[in-house]
Amino acid sequence: MEKILFPTDYSETANNAYRYALHLAHKQGAELYVLHVYDPPVISGRIPPNMIDNVYKHYNFEELSQIEEHHSLLKQIQNEMNKQNVKVYLKVKPGLLKHEIKTAIAKYDIDYIVMGTDGSTGYYKKFIGTNTLNTIDNVKIPVLSIPKEAKFKKVNSVIHLTGFNLDEEKTTALISAGAKERKLKVKCVHLKRSHFKEYEDRVNEWKEKYENEWFSFHLFSNEKSVFEGISHYLKDEEFDLVSIAHRHRRFFEKLFSNSLTLQLGKDLAVPLLVYRKESQ
């Protein structure tokens, strides 16, 4: 049975992603682990031990009271969606989000993570979000990023952005097999660069291996930049999901913060699936 980890801060964005996670868990017969991580109070200065105990007791009481209210809301959402059959496990931990996510992955044998994404400024922050980006950087399982505006729908078409690197081949094979099994239309997209001749033999080999009625390859070029070319391509296509291999933080910053993507962001409200390359 698949296991999904859903980190939450109980915000409106997170609750929307929770609905998405419930749909996925129901559709795939998966277990859903809801994780909330909070910061314990920081006490500095010379404070008598009995006062420190009182501070912690008061803080814990308020934190637990709020958590109970939020958990009641999550249960209400599950009932309203008629997803009572989904096994949901609520986990609350003090500490650092990054550490607790890694601990939960190992402890519960998590297959992938679903996270809501939002931010205060800029489309890059809105689409990726600081916590989601940090999670992508620090885990070795796929992360499904759900924008605040995204609503769950059946996935029929996928845009898979690839660099045709050798460390992506295993994932490409899995995506191709999954597309055929689930009858998903997957467009494997690559923006050609000046040194693309180095990849031509590999592209032809991948086409021979993976191309079928559900899985196709699309190569195009852009004279200005990779990121502008991708933005133009996404703007003109219809799709339900974008998938991409893990890249360094600067790659995502460039891809999701340029002016073209800012314009595109008004209409782009689909999940982003980030998977780990084999060498990472």
LUMTIVO-235090 format. One record per residue: x negated, y, z negated of N, C-alpha, C, CB in turn; residue number from 0. Coordinates in steps of 0.1 Angstrom, whole numbers, plus 5000, padded with zeros to 4 digits. Glycine has a CB too. Layout:
% LUMTIVO-235090
n.east n.north n.up ca.east ca.north ca.up c.east c.north c.up cb.east cb.north cb.up k
X Y Z X Y Z X Y Z X Y Z NUM
...
% end
This chain:
% LUMTIVO-235090
n.east n.north n.up ca.east ca.north ca.up c.east c.north c.up cb.east cb.north cb.up k
4992 4988 5000 5000 5000 5000 4991 5013 5000 5010 5000 4988 0
4994 5022 5009 4987 5035 5009 4989 5043 4997 4990 5042 5022 1
4979 5051 4993 4980 5060 4982 4977 5074 4986 4972 5055 4970 2
4985 5083 4983 4984 5097 4987 4981 5106 4974 4996 5103 4995 3
4971 5114 4974 4968 5123 4963 4974 5137 4967 4953 5124 4960 4
4982 5143 4958 4987 5156 4961 4983 5166 4949 5002 5156 4963 5
4972 5174 4951 4969 5184 4941 4979 5195 4941 4954 5188 4942 6
4983 5200 4930 4993 5211 4930 4990 5221 4919 5007 5206 4929 7
4994 5234 4922 4994 5245 4912 5008 5249 4909 4985 5257 4917 8
5018 5241 4915 5032 5244 4912 5037 5256 4919 5035 5244 4898 9
5030 5262 4928 5034 5274 4936 5044 5270 4946 5022 5281 4942 10
5050 5281 4952 5060 5279 4963 5053 5271 4975 5066 5292 4968 11
5041 5275 4978 5034 5268 4989 5032 5254 4985 5020 5275 4991 12
5027 5251 4973 5025 5237 4969 5038 5229 4969 5019 5237 4955 13
5049 5235 4965 5062 5228 4964 5066 5224 4978 5072 5236 4957 14
5064 5233 4988 5067 5230 5002 5059 5218 5007 5065 5242 5011 15
5046 5218 5003 5037 5207 5007 5041 5194 5000 5022 5210 5004 16
5047 5196 4988 5052 5184 4981 5063 5177 4988 5056 5188 4966 17
5072 5185 4994 5083 5180 5002 5077 5172 5014 5092 5191 5007 18
5066 5178 5020 5060 5171 5031 5054 5158 5027 5049 5180 5037 19
5047 5158 5015 5041 5146 5010 5051 5135 5007 5032 5150 4997 20
5063 5139 5002 5073 5130 4999 5078 5123 5011 5085 5137 4992 21
5080 5131 5022 5084 5126 5035 5074 5115 5040 5086 5137 5045 22
5061 5119 5039 5051 5110 5044 5051 5097 5035 5037 5117 5043 23
5051 5098 5022 5051 5087 5014 5063 5078 5016 5051 5091 4999 24
5075 5084 5019 5087 5076 5022 5085 5069 5035 5099 5085 5022 25
5080 5076 5045 5079 5070 5058 5069 5059 5059 5075 5081 5068 26
5058 5060 5051 5047 5051 5052 5047 5041 5040 5034 5058 5052 27
5057 5041 5032 5058 5032 5020 5046 5034 5011 5059 5018 5025 28
5042 5046 5009 5030 5049 5001 5034 5054 4987 5022 5060 5008 29
5024 5053 4978 5025 5058 4964 5020 5072 4965 5018 5049 4954 30
5026 5081 4957 5022 5095 4956 5017 5099 4943 5034 5104 4961 31
5005 5103 4942 4999 5108 4929 4998 5123 4929 4984 5101 4927 32
5006 5129 4920 5006 5144 4919 4996 5148 4908 5021 5149 4916 33
4987 5156 4912 4976 5160 4902 4977 5175 4900 4962 5156 4907 34
4978 5179 4887 4977 5193 4883 4965 5194 4874 4990 5198 4876 35
4956 5203 4877 4944 5206 4869 4944 5220 4864 4931 5204 4878 36
4943 5222 4851 4943 5235 4845 4930 5238 4837 4955 5236 4836 37
4927 5251 4835 4916 5255 4828 4919 5256 4813 4910 5268 4833 38
4912 5249 4804 4914 5251 4790 4909 5265 4786 4906 5241 4782 39
4915 5271 4775 4911 5284 4771 4896 5285 4768 4919 5289 4759 40
4890 5297 4771 4876 5299 4768 4875 5308 4756 4868 5305 4780 41
4869 5304 4745 4868 5311 4733 4854 5315 4731 4874 5303 4721 42
4851 5328 4729 4838 5333 4726 4838 5342 4714 4832 5341 4739 43
4826 5344 4708 4825 5352 4696 4826 5344 4684 4835 5363 4696 44
4825 5350 4673 4825 5343 4660 4840 5343 4655 4816 5351 4649 45
4846 5331 4657 4860 5329 4653 4860 5318 4643 4869 5327 4665 46
4867 5319 4632 4868 5308 4622 4874 5296 4629 4876 5312 4610 47
4869 5284 4625 4874 5271 4631 4889 5269 4630 4867 5260 4623 48
4895 5274 4619 4910 5272 4618 4917 5281 4628 4915 5276 4604 49
4911 5292 4632 4918 5301 4642 4916 5295 4656 4912 5315 4642 50
4904 5289 4658 4902 5282 4671 4912 5271 4673 4888 5276 4672 51
4915 5263 4663 4925 5252 4663 4938 5258 4667 4925 5245 4650 52
4942 5269 4661 4955 5275 4663 4956 5280 4678 4957 5287 4654 53
4945 5286 4683 4945 5290 4697 4947 5279 4706 4932 5297 4700 54
4940 5268 4704 4942 5256 4713 4956 5250 4711 4931 5246 4709 55
4961 5249 4699 4974 5244 4697 4985 5252 4705 4978 5243 4682 56
4984 5266 4703 4993 5275 4709 4992 5274 4725 4991 5289 4705 57
4980 5273 4730 4977 5272 4744 4983 5259 4750 4962 5273 4748 58
4980 5248 4743 4984 5235 4747 5000 5234 4747 4978 5224 4739 59
5006 5240 4737 5020 5240 4736 5027 5248 4748 5025 5247 4723 60
5021 5260 4751 5026 5267 4762 5024 5260 4776 5020 5281 4763 61
5012 5255 4777 5008 5248 4790 5017 5236 4792 4993 5244 4790 62
5019 5228 4782 5027 5216 4783 5042 5219 4785 5026 5207 4770 63
5047 5230 4779 5060 5235 4781 5063 5238 4796 5064 5246 4772 64
5053 5246 4801 5054 5250 4815 5053 5238 4825 5043 5260 4819 65
5044 5229 4821 5042 5217 4830 5055 5209 4830 5030 5208 4825 66
5062 5207 4818 5074 5200 4818 5085 5206 4827 5079 5199 4803 67
5085 5219 4827 5095 5226 4836 5092 5224 4850 5095 5242 4833 68
5079 5224 4854 5075 5222 4868 5078 5207 4872 5060 5225 4870 69
5075 5198 4863 5077 5184 4866 5092 5181 4868 5072 5175 4855 70
5101 5188 4860 5115 5187 4862 5119 5192 4876 5122 5195 4851 71
5113 5203 4880 5116 5208 4894 5111 5198 4904 5109 5222 4896 72
5100 5192 4903 5095 5182 4912 5104 5170 4913 5081 5177 4909 73
5110 5166 4902 5119 5155 4901 5132 5160 4908 5122 5151 4887 74
5136 5172 4906 5148 5177 4913 5147 5177 4928 5151 5191 4908 75
5135 5182 4932 5132 5182 4947 5133 5168 4953 5118 5188 4950 76
5127 5158 4946 5128 5144 4950 5142 5139 4951 5119 5135 4941 77
5150 5143 4941 5164 5138 4942 5172 5145 4953 5171 5141 4928 78
5170 5158 4955 5177 5165 4965 5173 5160 4979 5173 5180 4965 79
5161 5154 4981 5156 5149 4993 5160 5134 4995 5141 5150 4995 80
5167 5128 4984 5170 5114 4985 5158 5105 4987 5181 5111 4995 81
5147 5109 4980 5135 5101 4981 5132 5094 4968 5123 5110 4986 82
5142 5090 4961 5140 5084 4948 5132 5071 4948 5154 5081 4941 83
5132 5065 4960 5124 5052 4962 5109 5054 4962 5129 5045 4974 84
5105 5066 4964 5090 5069 4964 5085 5069 4950 5087 5083 4971 85
5074 5061 4948 5068 5060 4935 5059 5072 4933 5060 5047 4934 86
5062 5081 4924 5055 5093 4921 5049 5092 4907 5064 5106 4923 87
5036 5094 4907 5028 5094 4894 5023 5108 4891 5017 5084 4894 88
5027 5114 4880 5023 5127 4876 5011 5127 4867 5035 5135 4869 89
5001 5134 4871 4988 5134 4864 4984 5149 4861 4977 5127 4872 90
4982 5151 4848 4977 5165 4844 4964 5164 4837 4988 5171 4834 91
4954 5172 4841 4941 5171 4836 4935 5185 4834 4932 5163 4845 92
4928 5187 4822 4921 5199 4821 4907 5198 4827 4919 5203 4805 93
4902 5209 4832 4889 5208 4838 4888 5215 4852 4885 5194 4840 94
4878 5211 4860 4876 5216 4873 4883 5208 4884 4861 5217 4876 95
4890 5215 4893 4898 5209 4903 4889 5199 4912 4904 5219 4912 96
4877 5204 4916 4869 5195 4925 4865 5182 4918 4856 5203 4928 97
4861 5183 4905 4857 5171 4898 4869 5162 4896 4851 5175 4884 98
4881 5167 4892 4892 5159 4889 4898 5152 4902 4903 5167 4882 99
4897 5159 4913 4901 5153 4926 4892 5141 4929 4900 5163 4937 100
4879 5143 4928 4870 5132 4930 4872 5120 4921 4855 5136 4929 101
4875 5123 4908 4878 5113 4898 4890 5105 4902 4879 5119 4884 102
4901 5112 4906 4914 5106 4910 4912 5097 4922 4924 5117 4912 103
4904 5102 4932 4902 5094 4944 4896 5080 4940 4893 5101 4953 104
4886 5080 4931 4879 5068 4928 4888 5059 4919 4866 5071 4920 105
4895 5066 4909 4903 5058 4899 4915 5051 4906 4907 5067 4888 106
4922 5059 4915 4934 5053 4921 4933 5048 4935 4945 5064 4920 107
4920 5048 4940 4918 5043 4953 4926 5050 4964 4920 5028 4954 108
4925 5063 4964 4933 5072 4972 4929 5071 4987 4932 5087 4968 109
4938 5070 4996 4936 5069 5010 4934 5083 5017 4947 5062 5018 110
4942 5093 5013 4940 5106 5019 4947 5116 5010 4946 5107 5033 111
4944 5129 5012 4949 5140 5004 4959 5148 5012 4938 5148 4998 112
4969 5153 5005 4978 5163 5011 4978 5175 5002 4993 5158 5012 113
4975 5187 5008 4974 5199 5001 4982 5211 5008 4960 5203 4999 114
4989 5219 5000 4995 5231 5005 4984 5242 5007 5006 5236 4996 115
4985 5250 5017 4975 5260 5019 4982 5274 5021 4967 5257 5032 116
4975 5284 5014 4980 5297 5015 4969 5306 5010 4993 5300 5007 117
4969 5319 5012 4959 5328 5007 4964 5342 5007 4946 5326 5016 118
4955 5351 5002 4959 5365 5000 4957 5373 5012 4952 5371 4988 119
4946 5371 5019 4943 5379 5031 4938 5371 5042 4933 5390 5027 120
4942 5375 5054 4936 5369 5066 4942 5355 5069 4921 5367 5064 121
4943 5352 5082 4949 5340 5086 4940 5328 5082 4951 5339 5102 122
4927 5330 5083 4918 5319 5079 4921 5314 5064 4903 5324 5079 123
4922 5324 5055 4926 5320 5041 4940 5315 5041 4924 5332 5032 124
4949 5320 5048 4963 5315 5048 4963 5300 5053 4972 5324 5056 125
4956 5298 5063 4957 5284 5069 4949 5274 5061 4952 5285 5084 126
4937 5277 5057 4928 5268 5050 4930 5269 5035 4914 5270 5054 127
4928 5281 5030 4929 5282 5015 4916 5278 5008 4941 5274 5010 128
4913 5285 4998 4900 5282 4991 4899 5268 4985 4898 5293 4980 129
4910 5264 4978 4909 5251 4971 4909 5240 4982 4922 5249 4962 130
4917 5242 4992 4917 5231 5003 4903 5231 5010 4928 5234 5013 131
4897 5242 5013 4884 5242 5019 4874 5235 5010 4880 5256 5022 132
4874 5239 4997 4865 5232 4988 4867 5217 4987 4866 5238 4974 133
4879 5213 4988 4882 5199 4988 4877 5192 5000 4897 5196 4987 134
4879 5198 5012 4874 5193 5025 4859 5191 5024 4878 5202 5036 135
4852 5201 5018 4838 5200 5017 4832 5189 5008 4833 5214 5012 136
4841 5185 4998 4835 5176 4988 4841 5162 4987 4837 5183 4975 137
4850 5158 4996 4855 5145 4996 4852 5138 5009 4870 5145 4993 138
4853 5124 5008 4850 5116 5020 4862 5110 5026 4840 5106 5016 139
4874 5114 5022 4886 5109 5028 4893 5120 5035 4895 5102 5017 140
4903 5116 5044 4910 5127 5052 4917 5136 5043 4919 5121 5062 141
4918 5149 5047 4926 5159 5040 4936 5165 5050 4917 5170 5034 142
4949 5164 5046 4960 5170 5054 4964 5183 5048 4972 5160 5055 143
4961 5194 5056 4964 5207 5051 4978 5212 5056 4953 5217 5056 144
4987 5215 5047 5000 5219 5051 5002 5234 5049 5011 5211 5043 145
5004 5242 5060 5006 5256 5059 5019 5259 5052 5006 5263 5072 146
5020 5270 5046 5032 5274 5038 5045 5273 5047 5031 5288 5032 147
5044 5277 5060 5055 5277 5069 5059 5264 5075 5053 5287 5080 148
5051 5254 5073 5053 5241 5079 5065 5233 5073 5040 5232 5078 149
5073 5227 5082 5084 5219 5078 5081 5205 5083 5097 5224 5082 150
5085 5195 5075 5082 5181 5080 5090 5178 5092 5085 5171 5069 151
5083 5172 5102 5090 5167 5114 5082 5155 5119 5091 5178 5125 152
5089 5147 5127 5082 5135 5132 5071 5140 5141 5092 5126 5140 153
5059 5134 5140 5048 5137 5148 5048 5129 5161 5034 5134 5141 154
5050 5137 5172 5050 5130 5185 5037 5134 5193 5062 5135 5193 155
5032 5146 5191 5020 5150 5199 5009 5156 5190 5024 5160 5209 156
4997 5152 5193 4985 5156 5185 4975 5162 5193 4980 5144 5177 157
4969 5173 5189 4957 5179 5195 4945 5175 5187 4958 5194 5196 158
4936 5167 5193 4924 5162 5185 4912 5169 5191 4923 5147 5186 159
4906 5178 5183 4894 5186 5187 4882 5178 5184 4894 5200 5180 160
4874 5176 5195 4862 5167 5193 4850 5174 5199 4864 5154 5199 161
4838 5170 5194 4825 5175 5200 4818 5164 5208 4816 5180 5189 162
4825 5152 5209 4820 5140 5216 4806 5136 5209 4818 5143 5231 163
4805 5138 5196 4793 5133 5189 4794 5119 5185 4791 5142 5176 164
4783 5112 5185 4783 5098 5182 4789 5094 5168 4769 5092 5182 165
4788 5104 5158 4793 5101 5145 4809 5103 5145 4787 5110 5135 166
4815 5107 5156 4829 5108 5157 4836 5096 5164 4833 5120 5164 167
4827 5087 5170 4833 5077 5178 4842 5067 5171 4821 5069 5185 168
4838 5063 5159 4846 5053 5151 4860 5059 5149 4840 5050 5138 169
4861 5072 5145 4874 5078 5142 4882 5080 5155 4871 5092 5136 170
4875 5083 5166 4882 5084 5179 4888 5070 5183 4872 5088 5190 171
4881 5059 5180 4887 5046 5183 4899 5044 5174 4876 5035 5180 172
4899 5048 5162 4910 5046 5153 4922 5054 5157 4906 5049 5138 173
4919 5067 5161 4930 5076 5166 4936 5070 5178 4924 5090 5168 174
4928 5065 5187 4933 5059 5200 4942 5047 5197 4922 5055 5209 175
4938 5038 5188 4946 5027 5185 4959 5031 5178 4938 5017 5175 176
4958 5040 5169 4970 5045 5162 4980 5052 5171 4966 5055 5151 177
4975 5059 5181 4983 5065 5191 4991 5055 5199 4975 5074 5200 178
4984 5045 5203 4991 5034 5210 5001 5027 5202 4981 5024 5216 179
4998 5024 5189 5007 5017 5181 5019 5025 5177 5000 5013 5168 180
5018 5038 5175 5029 5046 5171 5035 5054 5182 5024 5056 5160 181
5029 5053 5194 5034 5060 5206 5033 5075 5204 5048 5055 5209 182
5021 5079 5200 5019 5093 5198 5011 5098 5210 5011 5096 5185 183
5014 5109 5215 5007 5116 5226 4995 5123 5220 5016 5125 5235 184
4983 5119 5222 4971 5125 5217 4963 5131 5228 4963 5115 5208 185
4960 5144 5227 4951 5150 5237 4938 5153 5230 4957 5164 5242 186
4928 5146 5235 4914 5147 5229 4908 5159 5237 4906 5133 5231 187
4906 5170 5230 4902 5182 5236 4887 5186 5233 4911 5194 5232 188
4880 5190 5243 4866 5195 5241 4864 5207 5250 4856 5183 5244 189
4858 5217 5244 4854 5229 5251 4840 5227 5256 4855 5242 5242 190
4838 5227 5269 4825 5225 5275 4816 5237 5272 4826 5222 5290 191
4803 5233 5269 4793 5244 5267 4782 5242 5278 4787 5242 5253 192
4772 5251 5277 4762 5252 5287 4754 5239 5288 4753 5263 5285 193
4752 5232 5277 4745 5219 5277 4753 5207 5278 4736 5219 5264 194
4766 5209 5283 4775 5198 5283 4770 5186 5291 4788 5203 5289 195
4761 5188 5301 4756 5176 5309 4751 5165 5300 4745 5181 5319 196
4746 5169 5288 4740 5159 5279 4751 5149 5274 4734 5166 5267 197
4764 5154 5275 4775 5146 5270 4783 5138 5281 4784 5155 5262 198
4780 5141 5293 4788 5136 5304 4789 5120 5304 4783 5140 5317 199
4778 5114 5302 4778 5099 5302 4786 5094 5290 4763 5093 5301 200
4785 5101 5279 4793 5096 5267 4808 5099 5269 4788 5104 5254 201
4811 5110 5275 4825 5113 5278 4831 5102 5287 4827 5127 5285 202
4824 5099 5298 4829 5088 5307 4830 5075 5300 4819 5087 5319 203
4821 5072 5291 4822 5059 5284 4834 5059 5275 4809 5057 5275 204
4837 5070 5268 4848 5071 5259 4861 5071 5267 4848 5084 5251 205
4861 5077 5278 4873 5076 5287 4876 5062 5290 4872 5085 5299 206
4866 5054 5294 4868 5040 5298 4873 5032 5286 4855 5035 5303 207
4868 5035 5274 4871 5027 5262 4885 5030 5257 4861 5030 5251 208
4889 5043 5256 4900 5048 5249 4912 5053 5256 4896 5058 5239 209
4909 5058 5268 4920 5065 5276 4931 5055 5279 4915 5072 5288 210
4944 5058 5276 4955 5050 5280 4967 5060 5281 4958 5039 5269 211
4979 5054 5282 4991 5062 5284 4994 5072 5273 5003 5054 5287 212
4988 5068 5261 4991 5077 5249 4979 5086 5245 4994 5068 5237 213
4968 5083 5251 4955 5090 5246 4948 5095 5259 4946 5080 5238 214
4946 5108 5259 4940 5114 5271 4929 5124 5267 4951 5121 5280 215
4920 5127 5277 4909 5136 5275 4911 5148 5283 4896 5129 5278 216
4908 5160 5277 4910 5173 5283 4897 5181 5281 4923 5180 5278 217
4890 5184 5291 4878 5192 5290 4880 5205 5297 4866 5184 5297 218
4876 5216 5291 4877 5229 5297 4865 5238 5292 4891 5236 5294 219
4864 5249 5299 4853 5258 5295 4858 5272 5292 4842 5258 5306 220
4850 5279 5285 4853 5294 5282 4839 5301 5282 4860 5296 5269 221
4839 5311 5290 4826 5318 5291 4822 5326 5278 4826 5328 5303 222
4832 5330 5271 4829 5339 5259 4824 5331 5247 4841 5347 5255 223
4833 5321 5242 4829 5314 5230 4838 5301 5229 4830 5323 5218 224
4833 5292 5221 4840 5280 5218 4853 5283 5211 4832 5270 5210 225
4852 5292 5201 4864 5295 5193 4875 5302 5201 4859 5303 5181 226
4871 5311 5209 4881 5318 5217 4888 5308 5227 4875 5330 5225 227
4880 5299 5233 4885 5289 5242 4895 5280 5235 4874 5281 5248 228
4892 5276 5223 4901 5267 5215 4914 5275 5212 4895 5262 5202 229
4913 5287 5208 4924 5295 5204 4934 5297 5216 4920 5309 5200 230
4928 5299 5228 4936 5301 5240 4943 5287 5243 4928 5305 5252 231
4936 5276 5242 4942 5263 5245 4953 5260 5235 4931 5252 5243 232
4952 5262 5222 4962 5260 5213 4975 5268 5215 4957 5262 5198 233
4972 5281 5219 4983 5290 5221 4992 5285 5233 4978 5304 5224 234
4987 5278 5242 4995 5274 5254 5000 5260 5253 4986 5276 5266 235
4997 5253 5242 5001 5239 5241 5012 5237 5231 4989 5230 5237 236
5020 5226 5232 5030 5222 5222 5024 5210 5215 5043 5219 5229 237
5024 5210 5202 5019 5199 5194 5024 5200 5180 5003 5200 5194 238
5024 5188 5173 5029 5187 5160 5018 5186 5149 5038 5175 5159 239
5006 5184 5153 4995 5182 5144 4982 5185 5151 4995 5167 5138 240
4972 5191 5144 4959 5193 5149 4949 5184 5140 4954 5208 5148 241
4941 5176 5147 4931 5169 5139 4917 5173 5144 4933 5153 5141 242
4907 5172 5134 4894 5176 5137 4884 5169 5127 4893 5192 5136 243
4872 5167 5132 4862 5161 5123 4857 5172 5114 4850 5155 5132 244
4852 5168 5102 4847 5178 5093 4836 5186 5099 4842 5170 5080 245
4836 5199 5097 4826 5208 5101 4821 5216 5089 4831 5217 5113 246
4810 5222 5090 4805 5231 5080 4815 5243 5078 4791 5236 5083 247
4814 5249 5066 4824 5260 5063 4824 5271 5073 4820 5265 5049 248
4813 5274 5079 4812 5286 5088 4820 5283 5101 4798 5289 5092 249
4820 5270 5105 4828 5266 5117 4843 5270 5115 4826 5251 5120 250
4849 5266 5103 4863 5269 5101 4865 5284 5100 4867 5262 5088 251
4855 5291 5094 4857 5305 5093 4858 5312 5107 4845 5311 5085 252
4849 5307 5116 4850 5313 5129 4862 5309 5137 4837 5308 5137 253
4866 5296 5135 4878 5291 5142 4891 5298 5138 4879 5276 5141 254
4892 5300 5125 4905 5305 5120 4905 5319 5115 4909 5296 5109 255
4895 5327 5119 4895 5341 5114 4893 5351 5126 4885 5343 5104 256
4891 5346 5138 4889 5356 5149 4903 5362 5153 4883 5349 5161 257
4902 5373 5160 4914 5381 5163 4925 5373 5171 4910 5393 5170 258
4920 5364 5180 4930 5356 5187 4937 5347 5179 4922 5348 5198 259
4931 5341 5169 4937 5332 5160 4947 5339 5151 4927 5323 5152 260
4943 5351 5147 4952 5359 5139 4965 5361 5146 4946 5373 5136 261
4965 5364 5159 4977 5365 5167 4984 5351 5168 4974 5370 5181 262
4976 5341 5170 4982 5328 5172 4989 5323 5159 4971 5318 5176 263
4984 5328 5148 4988 5323 5135 5003 5326 5132 4980 5330 5124 264
5009 5336 5139 5023 5339 5137 5032 5327 5141 5026 5352 5145 265
5027 5319 5150 5035 5308 5155 5030 5295 5151 5036 5309 5170 266
5017 5294 5147 5011 5281 5144 5014 5277 5129 4996 5282 5146 267
5023 5268 5127 5027 5263 5114 5027 5248 5114 5041 5269 5110 268
5017 5242 5119 5016 5228 5119 5004 5223 5110 5014 5223 5134 269
5005 5211 5105 4994 5206 5096 4981 5204 5104 4998 5193 5090 270
4970 5205 5096 4957 5203 5101 4951 5191 5094 4948 5215 5099 271
4947 5181 5101 4941 5169 5095 4926 5169 5097 4947 5156 5101 272
4919 5169 5086 4904 5170 5087 4899 5157 5082 4898 5182 5079 273
4891 5150 5090 4885 5137 5086 4870 5138 5085 4890 5126 5096 274
4864 5129 5078 4850 5129 5076 4843 5121 5087 4847 5122 5062 275
4832 5127 5092 4824 5120 5102 4816 5109 5095 4814 5130 5109 276
4812 5099 5104 4806 5087 5098 4793 5089 5091 4803 5077 5109 277
4785 5099 5094 4772 5102 5088 4773 5109 5075 4764 5109 5097 278
4786 5114 5072 4787 5122 5060 4792 5114 5048 4797 5134 5062 279
% end
